Amino acid sequence: MLAGAQVAGVAAAAPAVPPQPIPLHQPHEVKDMAPPTKTQIARRIAELQPTRSAMAAAMSSYFQQHTRKIAEIDGVREANKKARADGRKTVPMPAPLPPFGVAATVGLGKSHGVMPIAEAAHAMGLPIVVLVPNHKLAQEHAERLAHLGAVVYQGRRAPAASKPNGPPVDPGPHACYRLVQVSMAGDQNQRPAQGLCSKCPNGMAAVLQYVTRDEMRRQRAEQFFKVNGIDSGAVPPCQFLYKGLPDQLAAPILVAPVQAFSEAMAMWREVDLETGFLIREAQRLVIVDEHADMSAEIEVGAGDIKVWRNRVDGLAERLGRQIEFLQGKNAPTQAETEELEQARAMRALAPEIDATFRDLASKIAGDIPLGTDADHIINLQKKVTKAGGSLAGTAAWEKIGYLRDEDDFFIPLRALSTLARNLAAGSTRQEKSALFAYETSPVIEWARDHGSVMFLDATMSQSMRRFIEAKGGTIHDATADQNMRVTRITGRLYSRGDVKKADYPMKAKARMEEIRDLITPKMDKPAAIITHKAYLKYSQEAHQADDAADVAAMDFEDGTGVAIGWFGRHDRGLDAWGGRHLALVGMPLLSKESIAGAYACTRAAMVDCDIPMPEWDQVMDKDKPDADGPPMPVMPDVRAWLIDEYAQGVAQAVGRNRAVNHPRGCKPLQVHLWGGLQ
């Protein structure tokens, strides 16, 4: 727990974080490869140390800026609190600290640079959160920060089950009894904690068990069980929301997958669990280690609109009953009067909502441009919000409902607010009987609106650079030479191909035989290969098995002595192939539709952050791939964006050899690029 004085503000400037030396990556001892000598290792450490020290100093400087900004914010917050108590005017909160970026050569040690920042934050009682792509990397960070009490965020889990005829067991602090429904809610762009958990019998049972001092919450829970005819004593209480989640969010140093990030993670809060009252709070320094998606795509189909229309009909009926009840009040309160006015306004909007959705569904199904219907959606969202029919970006007909008879949930798509915002910005996309809208990722929104976010990325995209700089931030480039020789072999793309075709397994076997018999023998050893997962998976007779690709990889290595992996798993974050010679066979190449979706995702986030980015005309330079390469966008801006995306992938994959740490006196590591962009 943070000390009260430390949370309230930082009185003194933060001590400088000393640029600590980062240990040189030690190549694995592999047969037929002479390891570097101690002299070579020492020389390479000395060569890299200035670059690493400069990177550490830049990260330290940003941490010190953060501590000063938090002290400033806390000071203003405290002054405003006193001003309100005295009836005086408050002053505006300070502008947030702009985001900061570190672009470092793969293997240079940016992740290790987090430790001295965490140690300094821990010494001062300041909270931080480190965000990473997956739990594996989260665990690696947590192990390095274990001496500081770092906690790895864990999501909901199935309850621990007792053995047959055995005594009851503790379900565990992360126990959730509705994992399938929570997953479905996420797929429908719902926020489970707000939408599903608030109507979940297990959540209501937890309120009755763990909340003792908030009588209104207890009354709502009791009413839920009464209305639905459920015995609350027979329902196991949710553990995650009342045990697992609060314990994790209370940790001063938290490490989490970036997908789990929310405002609750960004602000360290001490809350009374029983009443929900805030005791203390402090803004965390957010450190994003590795690439973070800028937005997420939401697909809206005619079927989703049909569900909305059906629920609007039911909503109108409920509003009629609500209006009749409120009109029967002899002496309504101010709150009841306002509720009546909002109910009337929403019921009056019902015909317009239905007509707008009818036209929208028709145009989506027929792939007809929305035209003026875009303006209708934008204006409708404003009217619904004004009438109280949309709360926290969720319209009344988008709310999750509990189905008593099925003991399940009705989970519609949540999209109107996002759709209206995208239509206003001109960032939607329409094709193949679907309308696509985009939600800016929470960490990008937080960096934009609240600052104090440090982005660490070995292959930082041009879009991320533009975002950081447009918000007033800076980027520290930490680059170093790499002892490797790259050779490109052109003439064939080695694309993944269409796995749905009947003859794909035969082609996959042929590709794997080619890699084994023609490509592998040309490589210096020790070596590793990265290719398409589909090649490995479908080369197996039992290719439908979940572990088919893993089995193929083990068989390949057993037969050739060369490790093999695939794009999407082994090309980012893997630190097991340092010092090996590499071959990339093919590369992930996007179809026109995939390019359109990926570009629209990035563009929507940029536009949402007031950074202009042109709409793509979807014109390609050719229809099909040929010996010169795959089809590419003609539009210069989009072509440059796509090349940058491809370049990031190649640089990350090549970086698995950690050539930056390979001493100069050793033979250069060989990298063979087979196919891909020509």
N, C-alpha and C positions, 0 to 999 in steps of 0.2 A: 504494500500500500504506500502511496506517495505521502510524504510529510505535508501537513497543511501549509506551512510557509512556502514550501517549494511549489505547490500547485498554484497558490495565490499569485505568484509572480517571481521572476528571477531578479534579485536585487543587484547582483554583480554580473559583470560580463562573463560569458562562458570561457573557461580556460581553453587555450588552443589544443586541438587534438594532435598529438605528435604523429608525424608521418612515419608509420611503422613499416619496417621492411616486410615484404610479402614473400613467403618461402617459394623458391623456384620449384616448378612442377618437376617431379622426379619421373623420368620415363620408366615404364615398367621393364623389368628385366625379361627380355625375350630371346629365345634361341636365335643364334646367328647374328645378333646385333651387339656390337661392343658398346657398353655403357659409357657415357661421358666421364672423363677423368675429374678428380676433385679440382684440379686447376681450371679446367674448362668450365665447370659449374660455377666456381668462385668468380671467374671472369665474367660469365654471363649475368650473374647476380649483380655484379658491380655495374655492368652496362645498362641494365634495366632499372637500377635503383633511382636515378634522377627522374625518369618518367613516372615511376610509381610514387615517388615522394611528392612530385608535383600534383599527381592525381589525388593523393591523400590530403594534401594541403588545400586543394580546391574543395573537396568534400568537407573538410574541417571548417573552412571559411563559411560555407553555406550553413553548417550546423550553428555556428556562432551568430549568423544573421537570424536564424530561426529563434534562437534563445532570446535575442534582443527584441524580436518582433512579438514573441509570446509575452515578454515582460511588458511591452508597450500595450498590447491588447488587454492583459490582465489589469494593468493600471487604469486604463480607461473604463473597463467594465466595473472596477471597484468604485471609481469616482462617480460613474453614472448611477450605481446602486445608492450611493449616499445622496446624490442629487435628487433622485426620485423620492427618497425618504424625506428630504427637506422641502420637496415641492419645487425644486429648481429645474431649469432646462438641462437636458443631457446633451452630450457632444457625440458626433458620429464616431463609429469605430474606425480604427486605422485601416488603411488599405492593406490587403494581404501580401505576404512575401511571394514574389513571382516564382514560378517553378524553375528548377535547375536541372541541367542534363550533364551526364558524363558518358561520352562515347569513347570506349577503350578497345584496343585491339584484343581479339579473342585470346584468352589465356593470360592477360596481363595482371589480373587479380582484382577487378572491381568488386567482386563479391566479398573478398577478404577485406576490402576497405571499409565494409560496413561495421566490422568489429570495433575499431577504435571510436567510431561515432556512437555506437551502442554503449560502450564503456563510459564515455563522457556523459551521455544522457543519463545513464544509471547513476553516476556519481552526483549529478545535479538533481536527481529526482524528476527528470523530464521523460514523458512517455514517448515511445516510437512504435511504428508498425512497419514491418518489412514484408512486401508483397512479392510473390514469386509465381511462376506459371503452374506449378504442381506441388503435391505433397512431398515428393522425393526431395526437391530442392529446398522446401520448407524445413524438412528434417535436417538437411545438411547445415542450414543456417542455425537452426536451434542447437545443434551439437556444438557449433563454434561459440554460441552465446549461452551455453548451459550454465556457466559460472555466474551469469547475470540473472538467472531465473527466467530465461525466455520461455514462452509458451507457444506451442504450435496449435493453431486453430484447427479444430476438428468439427465437421458438420454433424448433422443428425445421423444416428445409427440405429440399427434394429436393436430392440431390447435383448439383454442377455436372457437366455432361456434356461429354466431349471431342468435337471435331469428327470427322466421318467420315475415317478414315485419318490422323487427327492424333495427336499425342503425348498421353499421359495427362495429365489436369489434376487439380489439387487439388480434392477434392470440396467443400471449404469447411468452416469450423468448426461450422456448424449442420447438417451433413448427417445425415439420417436415412434409412435404406433401407426403413423400414416405416411411412410416413406414413399410409397407409390404415388399417392395423391400429391404430396409435396413436389415430386418430380414433374408430375403432370401440370401443376400450377406454374412451375418455372417455365415449362414449354409454352404455356399460354400467356407468357409475359406478366404473370401475376406476381405479387410479392407475398410469398407464403406466410410470413410472420404476421402481416397485416390482414391479408385476405382470407387465408384458410385457417390459420391457427386460432383466429378470433371466433371461429364458428365450429371448432373441433371439440367433440365431447371430452377427449383426453386433455385438451387445453383448459376447458372449463373445470374439469375435475382437479386440475393443478391449481386453479385459482382458489377453489374451496379448501385445498390442503395447505397451500403455501402462503396465501394472502390472508392476513388476519385483521389488518387495520384499515383497509379500503372497503368500506361497507357497500359502496355503489357497485364495485366490481363483483363483490360476492353476491349481491342481489341479482345482477345480470346473469351470473352463472347459475344461480338457483332457478331463475325464471327460464333459462334455456332448458334445463333438465325437466322442469314442470311442463313446458309447452310441448316438448318432444316425447314426454312420457318415458323418460329414461331414469333408471336408478343410478344416481351418481356414485353410490358406494360400490357398484359393480364395474366401474370404468377406471382402469389404471391411469393415474395422472401423468401428464407429459413431464419429462425430466429435462429435456434439452433447453426449453425456454426459461426454466426456473433454476437450473443447476449448471449444466454444461456451458451454455452461452454466457450467463453473467460472470461465471468464474473466469472464462477466457477474456472477456472484454475488460475485466478488472486488472489484467496483467499489464504492468508498465511496459514490458517488451513483448510484443506479439508478432508472430510470424504466420503468414496466412497466404493461401492461394489468392491471386488477384481477383478471381471470379467471385470470391466471397466478400469483397470489400463493400463497405457501406459507411454511411455517416456515423453509425454506431461504433465502427472501428476507428474512425478518424479522430473522434473525441473521446479521451479518457474521462470516464465519469464514475463517481461513487454515488450509487443510488440506493435508497432504502427499498429493499425488495418488496416489503409489505405494502408500502404506500405509493411507491414509484416516485417519491420526491427526490429531487436532485440535491445532493449534499455538496459535492465539489466537482469541478471539471477542468480539463486542460486539453488544448489541441495537440495532437501527436505530430511529430515529424514523420511524414510518410516517405518510405524509401521503396521504389519500384525497381526490383532487380530483374532484368531481362525485358523482352518485348511485351507490351500490353496493347490489346486491341482497343481502337479508338471508339468503336460503337458496335452495336448488335443489330442484326436484321430481324424485322418482324414481318411475317407474311400474312396478309389479309385476303381471304378468299370470299367468294359469294356465299359459301356455307356459313362462314363466321357472321356475315351480315344478316343472314336469315335467323340465326340464333338471337342476335341483337333485337331484331324486329319482334320475334316471339316474346322476348322478355319485356319489351316496351309495352306490349299489349297487357301483360300481367301487371306491369308497373302502373299503368293507367288505372286499372281496377283497384289496386292497393291505395293509390292516391285518392281515389274517390271515397273509399272507406275512411281514410285518414281525415279528409276534409269534412266529411259528415260528422265524425267524432269531435273534431275541434270546433266546428260550428255549434255543437250542442253545449259547449261550455258557457255557463252563465257569466262567469267573471274570469276570462282567460288571462294568464300572465303575459308579460311582454314576450317571453320566449315562445309561448304557445301562439301568440299573435304572429310572430315572425315565421314560425313553422307553418302556420296556415297560409300565409302569403306565398311562401316558397312552394308549398304543395299545389296551390292554385296555378302558379306560374309554370311548374313542371307539367301539370296535367294539360294546360293550354298548349304546351309545346309538343305533346305527344303526336298529334297528326303530322306536324312538320317533321318531327324526327323520323316517323315511319315513311313519309314520302321521300325524304332525302336518302334514307337507307335503301329504299326500293330502287331508286334511280342509280345509286352507287353500285348495288349488287348487279344490276343489269349491265352496267358498263364494264365492271370487272370481269364478269363471265364472258362478255363478248369482245374483250380486249379493245374496247372503245375508249379513246382518251377522255379523261374526266371533264375537261372543259370547265364550264361554269359550276359544275358540281363541286369542284375544289373549293370555290368561295363559299358555297353552301355549307360544307363541312366545317370550314374555319369559323364562320359566323355561328353555326349551330353549337359548336363547342363553347364559344363565348356565352351564348344564351343559357346553355345548360349549367355552366359554372355559376353564372349570376343567379340562377334560380335555385342553387344549392343542390343540383343534381349530379355534381362531380366533386369528389373529395380526394385530395392528394393524387390527382391524375387518374382516378378510377370513376367512370360514370356509373350511375345507379344500375343500369342493365348489364354492366360488366362485373358486378360483384359476385363472388363465389357464394353458393348456397349449399346448405346442408340438407341432404335427403334422408329423412328419418327411416323410411321403409327399407331403403337399401343400405343404410348406415354408410353412406358414401357422400360424395360432393359433386355438385354441378359446377363445372369450371369453364366459363366462357373465355374467349380471347379478350385481353385488356389492351386496347390499342387506340381508342379515339383521340385521346390527348396527344399522343405521339404523332398520329396521322395528321391531325390538324396543324401541329407545329411544323411537320415536314412539308405539308402542302403550302403553308405560308412561306416557307424558306425555299420552296422549289426543289426539294431534295428527295422526293419519292421516286419510285421506279415501278413501271407497270409492264408486265409481259406474261404470256402463257396463263391467262385467266387468273392472275394474282396481282395484288398491289403490295409493294414493299415499302415499309417505312423503317426508320432507324432511330434507335435510342443511344445517345451518347453514353459511353461507359461511365460508371460512377466515379472511377478514379480520375478520369479526364475532367468531369464536371467539378470534382472537388479541387483539383489543381487550378482550374479556371476561376472558381468562385472563392476559394479559401486559401489557396497557396500552400507554402511549406511542403512541397512535394519534390523529391529528388528522383529523377529517372536515370537508371543505369542501364545502358544497352550497348553491347559490343557492335551491333550493326544498326544504329539508330536511323530510322527512316527519315527521308526528307520532310515528310508530313509532320512527324513529331518535332523535328527541328523547327519547322515553321510555327508550330503551335507554341513551343516554349518561348521562342523569340517574340512572337506576336503578343504574348502575355507579359512581356517585359523581362523575361528570364534570359539566362546565358547558358552556353554549353562549353564544357571543358573537353577538348579532344586530347586523348592520351593515346598516342600511336608509337609503335616500335616496329623495327624491321623483323621479318620472320625468315628463318633459315629453311627455305623450301624452294623447290623448282616445280612450276605448274606447267603441264602439257595438255593441250586441248586436242582431242581426236574428233574430227568432224566427218560429215557425210551421212550420219544416221542420227535420228533424234533420241532413240531409246525412250520413247514416250510410254506411258503406262498402258494405253490402249483401253478398249471397251470391255470391261469384265463381264458384261451381260451377254456377250456373244457366245454362242455354243462352242466355238473352237478356241476360246480363250485359254482353257487349261493346257491345250496342246502347244499354243504359242508361248505360254508362261514356262513350260518345260524347256522349250527350245531356247528361250532367253537365258534361263539358268544354266543350261549346258554351255551356251556361248560364254557366259561369264566365267564358268569353271574351266573350260578348255582353251579359251582364246585370250581372255582378259587377265585372269589370275596369274598365268605363267609369266606374263610380261612385267609383273610388279616386283619391285625389290621387297625383301622381307626384313622385319615383320610388317604385315600389311592388314588393312581393313577396307571393306567395301560398303558403300551406301547405295541402295537402289530402291526400286518401288516395292512396297510391301506385297502388292498383288503378284509380282513375279514369284516371290517365295511361297505365298499362300496357295496360289492356284497350280503351282508345280507339284503339289502333293496330291496323292490319290484321295486322301481324306481332307480335301480343301475346305469342306464345310465346318470342320472342327475349329473351335475358337483359338486353339494354339497351333494351327497349321503353319503359320509363318515362323513361329518360334522353333518348331520341330525342324522345318527346312533350314533355318539358320544354324542350328546345332549340327545337323547332318553335313552341311556345307563346310563348317569349320573343322569337323572331325575328319572329313575327306581331303581337305586342302591345307589345313593349318592356317587359313585366313579367316578372320572374323568378318561377318557380314550383318548388316542391319538395314534399316529402311528410313526413308523420308517420313517425318512426322514423329519419330521416336528417337532415332540415333543421330539426327543432324543438329540438335540443339540441347544444351545442358549436359551432354554426356562427357564425362571426364575420365574415361577408361582407355582411350586409344592414343594418349599422348606419346609421341615419339614413333608412331607408326607411319608407314607410307599409305597413302589413301587413293582410292579410285571412286569417283562418283559416276555411276552408270545411269544416265538420264537425269532428269530433274522434274519436279512438279511443274507442269505446264498447264495453264488455265484455259478453259474453253471460253468462247465469247461471252456466254451467259455468266460464267464464273468471274470473268474480268469485270463485267457490268456490275455484279453484286458486290465484289470486293472494292471496286472504285467508289461505288455509291455509298458504301459503309464509311469509307474514309472521308469522302466529300461531305456527307451529312454531318459528321462530327465537326469538321472544319467550319462549315457554314454555321452550325449551332454555336461555335465559338467566335463568330464574326470574322472568319478568315475566308476570303473569297477563293473559290475553286471552281473551274468551269464544268458545266454539264457535258457529258460525253455524247457525241453524235452517233456512237456505235458503228462507225465505219472502220473496217479492217483492210489491211493492205492486200490480202488474198483470202480465198475461201478455205483452203486446206493446207496442212503442213506439207512441206517438200524438203528436198535435200538442203535448202538454204535456211531452214528453220520453220518455226510455227507462225501462224498468222499473228500480226501485231496491229495495234491501233494506229491509224493514220494521224490522228490529232496529236500534235507535239506534246502538249501537257500530259495527256493520258499515257502516251507512249513512254515519256520520261518517268512517270509514276510507276508504270508496270516494270520497266527495266530496273528501277530502284528496288522494287519488291523482289524481283528475281535475284538481284545482286545480293540482297540481304540473306536470302536462303543459301546461296552458294558460299558466301563468306562464312556463315555459321557452320555449314557442313565441313568446309575445309578446315575450320578452326578446331575440329576434333583432334587434329594431330598436335595441337599446342606447339606449333613451330616457333612461336615467339620465345619459347623457353629452350629451344633446341640450340645448344652452343654453336657458335660460328665455326669452331675448329672441327666439328663433326660433319660427316657427309650430309648434304642437304636432303631433307625429306622430299620424296617424290609424290606429286599429286597429279593424277590423270583424270581429266574431265571428259567422259565419253558422252557425246550427244548433248542434249539440251539446246540452249540458244547457240546458234552457230556464229 
